[in-house]
Amino acid sequence: MIAINVLGALAIFALTAACGNTADGAKKDAENAAEKTAEAASTTGSAVGGALETGQVKSAIMADTRVDAGDINVDTDEDKKTVTLKGTVKTDAERVLAGEIAIAKAVGYSVKNDLTVKP
């Protein structure tokens, strides 16, 4: 009978220790998950911010009738805070104007005007 009580006590001790380890493991897993969620949210926030900036600049260039925006691509690097214009326009005046529009719309960003003139 004493042996059964001792075995029972040992079993309870082992389960308690295992539960403690499981709780610690669960806490660490939760902390790791929280860190990964924060990283993902940061990355998603950057992507959304870049897409928004790209859309605003492209819309503003398209709205200006002095610029043929049919072959202008707008890329935004949110991490570097850079907007890049690529593609072709018909005149140097359109190239300069597209750059000026991008600068006006992309406040806080640098603008790289890689547009080429192709009459």
Residue pairs with C-beta under 8 A, 6 or more apart in sequence:
46 78
46 79
47 78
49 78
50 76
50 77
50 78
51 76
53 76
53 78
53 83
53 106
53 109
54 74
54 75
54 76
54 83
56 105
56 106
57 74
57 76
57 83
57 101
57 102
57 105
57 106
58 69
58 72
58 74
60 101
60 102
60 104
60 105
61 67
61 69
61 72
61 74
61 98
61 101
61 102
62 69
64 97
64 101
66 93
66 94
66 97
67 89
67 94
67 97
67 98
67 101
68 89
68 90
68 94
69 98
71 87
71 88
71 89
72 85
72 86
72 87
72 88
72 89
72 98
72 115
73 85
73 86
73 87
74 83
74 84
74 85
74 86
74 102
75 83
75 84
75 86
76 82
76 83
76 84
76 106
76 109
77 83
77 84
81 108
81 109
81 110
82 109
82 110
82 111
82 112
83 102
83 106
83 109
83 110
83 111
83 112
84 111
84 112
84 114
85 98
85 99
85 102
85 111
85 112
85 113
85 114
85 115
86 114
86 115
87 115
87 116
88 115
88 116
88 117
88 118
89 95
89 98
89 115
89 116
89 117
89 118
90 117
90 118
90 119
91 117
91 119
92 117
94 115
94 117
95 113
95 115
95 116
95 117
96 113
98 113
98 115
99 111
99 113
99 115
102 111
102 113
103 111
